[in-house]
Amino acid sequence: MAAGLAAILLLPLFVLVGVAVRLTSPGPVLYWSDRVGRGSVLFSMPKFRTMNVGTPAVATHLMRDAKSALTPIGALLRRTSLDELPQLWSVMKGDMSIVGPRPALFNQDDLIALRREVGVDIVRPGITGWAQINGRDELPIPDKVALDAEYVKRQSFLFDLHIILKTAAKLLGDKTVTH
């Protein structure tokens, strides 16, 4: 219900970002990414497209020159996390939550295996999460998985609210680590 309300309230922003993506690069507005969800089940997750059409589906940190693959507004959309807005669809559909471990790409075998080992795959992945606000993609995979496991142990309404508020603070400019 919260995701549906958020989608309605953010509709003008969805339209603005969608038009900007369409006007600045050829190809579809949305990119559908195969991700690993609860129970290691694959699902398709939408994002506003930030990479040029034909870019390989690998984690950005594994790309040789990720910056050259970005669309003209891709860096801005990623920095502001506006590219994540369509994931509200995945929340409404039941594949994701607002808060939880970020869904791994289908081919991130090391991350998927470590998460399964410590039981992180028992929860739905989220648009934001404990690892997201404590380092995001700069974290080594074992550290990310440790934070994901900590989230699973501490998961509660108040902890989720804390993560949502910290996410909002980070999006508004607070770049400090909160762990």
N, C-alpha and C positions, 0 to 999 in steps of 0.2 A: 504494500500500500504506500509506504514512504517513497519507494522508487517511482511509482506511478505519479504521485503528487509532484515529486522533483522533476520528472520528465515534462509534466504539464507546465510547471513554473519556468522551466528552462527552455521551453519550446522556441522562444525568439532567439536564444543563443544557439540552439541546434541549427536553426535556419541560417543564421549569420555565418556560423562556422562552415556549414555545408556549402553555402554559396562561395565562401572564400576558398575552400578546397577546390571546388569545381572551376573557379575562375583562374586559379594559379597553376594548375597542372592538369594534363589530360588523364582520363581514367575515372573510375568510380569514386564517389564521395566516401563511401565506407569500405573498409578492409575487413574481411571476415577471417579471423585467425583461429586455427585449430588449437584448442587448449585442453589441459588436463584438469578435470573437476573432481568433485567428491567421489571417493571410491576409485580413483584413477580412470574415470569414464571421460572420454573425449566429448567436447562440445565446441560449437562454433561461436566465437565471441566477436562482436562488432567493435570497431574503433574508427574514428575519423582517420582517413588515409594520410600518413605523414611521409611515406616513402614513395619513390617513383614506382610506377607499374613495372613488374619484372624483378624487383629486388628479392633476393632469396629470403625464405622464411626461417631466419635464425635469430638468436638473441643478438641485439645490437652490439654488445661488447665483444662478440665473436667475429664481427664483420671487419674486413681489412680497412675500409674507409667509409664508415657509416655516414659521415657528414655529406659525402658526395651523393649519397642515395636519397637524402632528404628532399622533399618538395620545397618550393620557395617559402611556404609558411610552416613546414614540418617542425622545425626547431622551436618555433614559438608555441605551436600546439602542444608539443611534448613538454616544454619548460613549464607551461601553465596547466598541464594535464587536461586541457580541453579535448584532446584526442580520446580521452577515456569516457566522455559523456555518453556515447551510445551503449556503453556497458550496462546502463540502467535497464536496457531491454533484457539482458541476460539475468538481471536480478528479478525483473518481473516474470520472466519465464521459469525461474527457479534453478538455473544453472549456477548462479552466483549470489553472494550476499553483498551488502554495502561494505562490511568489514570482514576480513579473513585473509589468509595467505594469498598473495597474487597468483593467478593461475599460470602454471608453467606452459611454455610452448610444448607441443606434442613431441618435439625432438630434443628436449632438454633432459636426456636420460639420467644424467648424474643428479640433477635436482629432484627429479621424480622419484628415483630410487632412494635417496636420502630421506625425503619426506615420507615415503611409504614405510621406511625402516623405523622412524620415530612416531608414526601414527598421525602425521599431519593431514594425510589424505582423507581423514574421517569427517572433516568439516568442508563446507562449501568455500570455494575461493572468493575473494572479495575485491571490490574496486580499490579499496585502500586496506592497509594492514599494519601490524606492528613492525614488520621488517621495512615496510615502505617509509614510515616516518623515522626510522632509525638507520637510514643509509641507502635505501632503495637499491639501485643496480651497482652502486659502488661497493657493496658488501661481497666478500667472498661467499661462495655457495654454502659452506658449512656454517658460517655465521648467520646467513639468511635463514637456514633451516633451524638453527637453534632459536632464533627469534620467533619463527613460525610455531615451533613446538611450545615455546613459552606462551604464545598467544592461545594455543589450544588448551593449555592448563589453566590459564587465567580468564578465559572467555566468560564474559558476563555483560549484561546491559551497560553497567557503569564503565567497564573497561572499553567496550565498543564506543561508547560516547566519548571517552577520553581520546581514543584514536581518531574519531571523526573531528573533534575539536583541534587536535594537534595537526591533522591533515589540513584543515582550513587555515590554521596559523601558518603552516609551511607554504601553502599556496599564496598567502598574502605577504610572504617575504621572510618569515622566520626560518633560517636555514640551519639552526642549531640541532644537534643530535639530542633526542629526548630520552634515551634509554636510561 
